[in-house]
Amino acid sequence: MSSRTIESRPKALAVWLVIAGVIGWGAAFALTVEKFHALQNPGSGPASCDFSIIVQCTANLDSWQGSVFGFPNPILGLTGWVAPIVVGMAVLSGARFARWFWLAFAAGITFAFGFVLWLISQSIFFLGTLCPWCMVTWLVTIPTFYAVWVYLLRAGVISDAARVRAVGSKLAAWVPLMAIVTYAVVLLLAQLRLDAIPQLLDVIF
């Protein structure tokens, strides 16, 4: 079973993977530029993504959490977001992947999701900031995680059992709601801890 090819072509998922990958890569690129600018021009003042004490990226980039693996976190995004783009484009081009490939891909997405949840907790509860470009990354990582795992259930990647696949099919329509609920929980925590909503509205409007 581990080597069999999954026959279904998840076109909707593929389109989302490309869109999410491009957005996520763009956010990572913007953060990388900000980090390089800060390194080249120390003491040059607030970064372009610093809007207030709460909504800013400098505190995140300068913290140890911003380089938890020994290098700036945005570098992970620059490399990691290439995978969804490539997988999405490959599926749209007609490629079909083996079960082990989908499981490996899902493992990477799961790592990204877990890492994002950890970064969210660090931002809200320890750094006391909401990094704009980081939030863009959160915005696309969360639904990508749900969409990929629901596809794995629906396509029989996790199990060939009809009951498991039926659960995946039923959950597919709920992916947007699952993402929205997750966003709402994050926003609620940020509001309770940082009074973030007025700050975010000031930035948006």
N, C-alpha and C positions, 0 to 999 in steps of 0.2 A: 504493500500500500504506500510505503514511503516514497517510492520512485515513480508512481503513476502520474500521468499528466492530467491536470484539471482541465476539463473540456470547455467549461463555460467561459464566456468573454464578458467580464463586467465593465461594459462601456461607460456607464454612469460613474462608477468608481474610478475608472481610468481618467475620465475628464476631470473629476475632482482632484485626483492625485496630481495631475499636471498643474491645475490652478493653485492648489495648496502649495505645491513645490515651488512654483514661481514666486508666490507671495512670501513664503517662508524664506526662500533664498534671498529675496530682495531685502527683507528685514535683517537677515544675518549680514548681508553686504553693507547695509547702512550702519549697523553697529560696529562692524569691522573698520569702516572708514572713520567713525567717531573715535575708536580706540587708537588707531594709527595717528590721527590728528592730535589726540591728547599726548601721545608719546613723543611726537615730533615737536609739539608746542606746549611744553609744560607751563602751567600757570597762565594760559592764554584766555582763561575765563570760561563761562558756561558753554557746554556743548549745544549744538543746534537742537538737540532733543531734550534740553532742559527747559521746562516751562514753569516749574514751581518747585518748592521743597519736596512736595509729594510726587508730582509727575516729572520725572527726570530719569536720565540714563547714566549720568556720570557716577552716582553713588553705586549703582549696580556694577558698572564696568570696573570701578576701582576696588571693589570689595574682593575678598578671597573667594566668595561664592561666584564671582564673575570669571574666575579662572580656576575652577575647582579641580581640573585635570592637569594643571600646570601651564595652560595656555588659555587665551581668551575664549570664552564659551562660543562667541559668534563663529569661530573657525569650525566648530562642530556643525553649525547650521550651514555654512558654506559647502561642506562636504556631504552632510547628511541629507539635505534637501534635494540633492541631485538624484538620489535613489527613487523617490516618488515620481519625479519628472520622467526618468528613464523607464520605470515600470509602466507608468500611465501611457507614455507614447508607444511603448512596445505592445501593450494590449490593444491600443487603437490601431496599430499596424497589423494586427492579426496574430501576435505571439500568444502561445499558451505555455504555462509554466508547470513544472512538476510540483507535487505537494511539498517537497522539502524546501523548494524555493519560496513558496508562499509562507510557510512557517518561519523561514529565516527572515523574510521581509517583515512579517508580523512581529517577530521578536525585536527587530530594529525599531519599529513604530512603537512598540510597547515600552522600550527603553526611553524613547523620546518623550512619550506621555508621562512616564514616571519621573523623568528628569524635569519636565515642565512643572509637574505638581510640586516637586521639591523646590524649584525656583520660585514658584508662586508663594509657597509658605515662607521662604526666606525673605522675599520682597515685602510681604505684608507684615510678618511678625518680627522680623529682625532688622531689616534695612529701613523699613518704613517708607518705601517708595514704590511707585508704579512706573516702570520703564516703558515708554511708548512703543519702541520697536520690539521689546520683549513681549508686550501684550499682543502685538500682531502675530508673533510666533505662537503664543498661547491660543489665539483665535483660530488658527488653522490646524494646530496639532491635535487639539481635543476632538473635533469631529472626524479627523483622519483616523484616529485610534478606533473610535466606535465603528466607522464605516468599514475599515479593514477587517475587524473581528466579526462583524455581522456577516460580511461576505464569506469569511472562512466557514462560518456555521452554515450558511445558505448553500454554498457550493459543495459541501461535503468534504472540505479540507480537514476539518476537525474529526468528523465521523461520517460514515456513509449511512448511518441510521436515518430512516425517514423522519423520525421524531425530532432529531437534532436539526436536520435541514428545514423542517417545518418551523421550528423556533426561529431559525435565522431568517426565514422568509417573513415571518410576522414582525420581527424586530426591525427589518429594513425600513419600514415606514416610520419608525420611532427614532431613527438616528438623529434627525434635526432636533427633536425634543430633548433627547439625551444631552446633546451638546448645549442647548439653551439652558437646561437645568444646571449643568456644570458651570456655565458662565454666570448664572444667577447666584450660585453658591459662592463663587469667587468674588463677585461684586458685593455680595452681602458681607463676607468676611472683610473685604477692603473697606466697606463703609463703616462697619462696626469698629474696626481697628484704626482706620486712618481718616474717617469722614471723607472718603474719596470721591463720592458722586459730585459734589459741587466743584471740586478741582478738575474732574474730567470734563464736566460741562463747560467750564471756563475755557479749556483747551479746544474743545470741539466747536464751540460757538463764539 
